[in-house]
Amino acid sequence: SSDFTLEFRQMFYVWNGCDAIIRNIQLIGGGIVEPERNNNGSYAVENVGTLLLDNVTVTRSNGAVMNQGSAKLFVDNCRLVRNCRFCAGGIFNYGFAVLNRSSMSENRSLATGGGGGATENGSMMYINNCVICNNSSTEIGGAINNFHSGNPVALYMMNTTVAGNFSAAGSWDNGGGVGLRSYVWAVFCSVNNLFCNNYQIQLKNDGPS
């Protein structure tokens, strides 16, 4: 439609070659108001350099964090809550990302074929001592979609709880918690994690089944 409005394309943008620390802050909103559209370039935080998020809450944005291909992202003691986007409401990672002591909850992907309710990992991601719960996806990975069509992807997860996430899609092979798919090469390494009550619903023309 032509009547949508623009809030902030990004609240924070970290340029290539720059180092930044965002600490002790709550970010509310940000991004294009039509989250079901492919709103590339519209997030609360976009990183092309090196970024540390420390004790940050991001909520009600149309895409919380985008970590671009050459970027490094470090997330410690943060909360990504109730963000939604056409794909990956919480973190969209194409670079190197480390999450520690953080939570991602009630994030959603909205578009058909938009995977990863909390996270879409298209490169290298490490998750330790986190809680990922109650996220939903319209395709693969209710919590995390570990996918890239052209590059290798790797997800390493330790001491983390993944619970209450679901995917709603047209087939049974999409993963309520974590989806793993790549046309090149994909790795998922899980150590001392708890996965519980993750599920998916298969969508049909007359509704869910």
LINTA-V805774 format. One record per helix or strand. SS is the DSSP state (2 for helix, 1 for strand). FROM is the first residue (numbers start at 1). LEN is the number of residues. Records with the same first field share a line. If there is no record, write none. Layout:
BEGIN
SS=FROM-LEN ; FROM-LEN
END
This chain:
BEGIN
1=6-1 ; 12-3 ; 19-10 ; 32-1 ; 45-3 ; 50-10 ; 65-3 ; 72-5 ; 79-3 ; 84-2 ; 91-3 ; 96-5 ; 103-3 ; 108-2 ; 119-3 ; 124-5 ; 131-3 ; 136-2 ; 144-5 ; 153-6 ; 161-3 ; 166-4 ; 178-5 ; 186-6 ; 194-3 ; 199-6 ; 207-2
END
